[in-house]
């Protein structure tokens, strides 16, 4: 079980706040988590991106948040590729500026 990078969490929070001006960002929980009793639970679809964003016009976007040096897993890359196959915009995003530019594209 891998703990989320604090820097990545900070970037994700900043992106969620910035995106909220242009639509509805939804934080997706995915992965393995330790319960308060010490057990491990798995939730979500393997590789599912961190944020599902619905722009005010209803267009959906998937954003996988990474630090400048963070690398996506094979599952995350596969998820993004599958979304693109069904014409849903999906990408790896490393900053608020990148996120805003991504969701403004047609």
NUKEGU-456438 format. One record per residue (C-alpha): residue number from 1; chain; y, z, x. Coordinates in Angstrom, 3 decimals. Layout:
+------+-------+----------+----------+----------+
! resi ! chain !    north !       up !     east !
+------+-------+----------+----------+----------+
!  NUM !     A !        Y !        Z !        X !
...
+------+-------+----------+----------+----------+
This chain:
+------+-------+----------+----------+----------+
! resi ! chain !    north !       up !     east !
+------+-------+----------+----------+----------+
!    1 !     A !    0.000 !    0.000 !    0.000 !
!    2 !     A !    3.328 !   -1.077 !    1.451 !
!    3 !     A !    6.586 !    0.763 !    0.705 !
!    4 !     A !    9.603 !   -1.335 !   -0.197 !
!    5 !     A !   12.206 !   -1.727 !    2.523 !
!    6 !     A !   15.325 !    0.344 !    1.684 !
!    7 !     A !   17.592 !   -2.489 !    2.838 !
!    8 !     A !   15.794 !   -4.880 !    0.484 !
!    9 !     A !   16.215 !   -2.420 !   -2.402 !
!   10 !     A !   19.951 !   -2.150 !   -1.637 !
!   11 !     A !   20.354 !   -5.956 !   -1.638 !
!   12 !     A !   18.375 !   -6.164 !   -4.864 !
!   13 !     A !   20.636 !   -3.603 !   -6.574 !
!   14 !     A !   23.790 !   -5.426 !   -5.429 !
!   15 !     A !   22.367 !   -8.718 !   -6.729 !
!   16 !     A !   21.451 !   -7.182 !  -10.105 !
!   17 !     A !   25.023 !   -5.907 !  -10.518 !
!   18 !     A !   26.557 !   -9.269 !   -9.533 !
!   19 !     A !   24.218 !  -11.269 !  -11.789 !
!   20 !     A !   24.990 !   -9.088 !  -14.811 !
!   21 !     A !   28.372 !  -10.862 !  -15.081 !
!   22 !     A !   26.600 !  -14.188 !  -15.740 !
!   23 !     A !   23.649 !  -13.216 !  -17.904 !
!   24 !     A !   20.738 !  -10.802 !  -18.075 !
!   25 !     A !   18.895 !   -9.790 !  -14.884 !
!   26 !     A !   15.522 !   -8.094 !  -15.395 !
!   27 !     A !   13.928 !   -6.150 !  -12.539 !
!   28 !     A !   10.213 !   -6.876 !  -12.342 !
!   29 !     A !    7.885 !   -4.153 !  -11.118 !
!   30 !     A !    4.909 !   -5.598 !   -9.317 !
!   31 !     A !    2.516 !   -4.250 !   -6.758 !
!   32 !     A !    0.558 !   -1.121 !   -5.985 !
!   33 !     A !    2.078 !    2.283 !   -6.586 !
!   34 !     A !    0.991 !    5.823 !   -5.856 !
!   35 !     A !    0.912 !    8.155 !   -8.854 !
!   36 !     A !    2.114 !   11.740 !   -8.727 !
!   37 !     A !   -1.580 !   12.728 !   -8.690 !
!   38 !     A !   -2.318 !   10.627 !   -5.596 !
!   39 !     A !   -4.047 !    7.747 !   -7.343 !
!   40 !     A !   -3.124 !    4.104 !   -6.842 !
!   41 !     A !   -2.269 !    1.770 !   -9.737 !
!   42 !     A !   -1.586 !   -1.976 !   -9.694 !
!   43 !     A !    0.897 !   -3.584 !  -12.069 !
!   44 !     A !    2.332 !   -7.062 !  -12.574 !
!   45 !     A !    1.176 !  -10.489 !  -11.479 !
!   46 !     A !    0.432 !  -10.807 !   -7.745 !
!   47 !     A !    3.409 !  -12.434 !   -6.048 !
!   48 !     A !    5.695 !  -12.213 !   -9.094 !
!   49 !     A !    9.339 !  -12.430 !   -8.011 !
!   50 !     A !   11.578 !   -9.342 !   -8.032 !
!   51 !     A !   14.140 !  -10.511 !  -10.580 !
!   52 !     A !   13.854 !  -12.648 !  -13.688 !
!   53 !     A !   17.377 !  -13.761 !  -14.620 !
!   54 !     A !   18.472 !  -15.410 !  -17.854 !
!   55 !     A !   21.822 !  -17.127 !  -17.469 !
!   56 !     A !   24.185 !  -16.927 !  -20.486 !
!   57 !     A !   23.034 !  -20.423 !  -21.529 !
!   58 !     A !   19.422 !  -19.157 !  -21.637 !
!   59 !     A !   18.221 !  -20.912 !  -18.470 !
!   60 !     A !   15.698 !  -18.740 !  -16.547 !
!   61 !     A !   15.623 !  -18.149 !  -12.791 !
!   62 !     A !   13.158 !  -16.213 !  -10.603 !
!   63 !     A !   14.599 !  -14.535 !   -7.500 !
!   64 !     A !   12.419 !  -13.119 !   -4.732 !
!   65 !     A !   14.676 !  -10.768 !   -2.775 !
!   66 !     A !   14.246 !  -10.462 !    0.988 !
!   67 !     A !   16.321 !   -9.132 !    3.878 !
!   68 !     A !   17.625 !  -11.596 !    6.469 !
!   69 !     A !   14.389 !  -11.188 !    8.422 !
!   70 !     A !   12.012 !  -10.428 !    5.543 !
!   71 !     A !    9.090 !  -12.800 !    5.016 !
!   72 !     A !    7.515 !  -13.607 !    1.659 !
!   73 !     A !    3.798 !  -13.091 !    1.165 !
!   74 !     A !    1.433 !  -15.978 !    0.430 !
!   75 !     A !    1.281 !  -14.751 !   -3.171 !
!   76 !     A !    5.083 !  -14.769 !   -3.486 !
!   77 !     A !    5.304 !  -18.313 !   -2.108 !
!   78 !     A !    2.548 !  -19.400 !   -4.515 !
!   79 !     A !    4.374 !  -17.820 !   -7.491 !
!   80 !     A !    7.609 !  -19.641 !   -6.593 !
!   81 !     A !    5.759 !  -22.953 !   -6.199 !
!   82 !     A !    4.059 !  -22.503 !   -9.582 !
!   83 !     A !    7.384 !  -21.792 !  -11.307 !
!   84 !     A !    8.883 !  -24.933 !   -9.784 !
!   85 !     A !    5.945 !  -26.977 !  -11.131 !
!   86 !     A !    6.992 !  -26.038 !  -14.669 !
!   87 !     A !   10.679 !  -26.753 !  -13.937 !
!   88 !     A !   11.746 !  -23.126 !  -13.699 !
!   89 !     A !   14.117 !  -22.460 !  -10.818 !
!   90 !     A !   12.673 !  -19.990 !   -8.299 !
!   91 !     A !   13.701 !  -19.139 !   -4.761 !
!   92 !     A !   13.807 !  -16.596 !   -1.969 !
!   93 !     A !   17.230 !  -14.958 !   -1.959 !
!   94 !     A !   18.724 !  -12.915 !    0.887 !
!   95 !     A !   22.243 !  -12.007 !   -0.295 !
!   96 !     A !   24.533 !  -11.672 !   -3.308 !
!   97 !     A !   26.316 !  -14.886 !   -2.304 !
!   98 !     A !   23.008 !  -16.788 !   -2.178 !
!   99 !     A !   22.011 !  -15.394 !   -5.584 !
!  100 !     A !   25.298 !  -16.425 !   -7.205 !
!  101 !     A !   25.097 !  -19.922 !   -5.721 !
!  102 !     A !   21.478 !  -20.246 !   -6.877 !
!  103 !     A !   22.157 !  -19.342 !  -10.518 !
!  104 !     A !   25.247 !  -21.574 !  -10.702 !
!  105 !     A !   23.227 !  -24.710 !   -9.882 !
!  106 !     A !   22.438 !  -26.974 !  -12.837 !
+------+-------+----------+----------+----------+
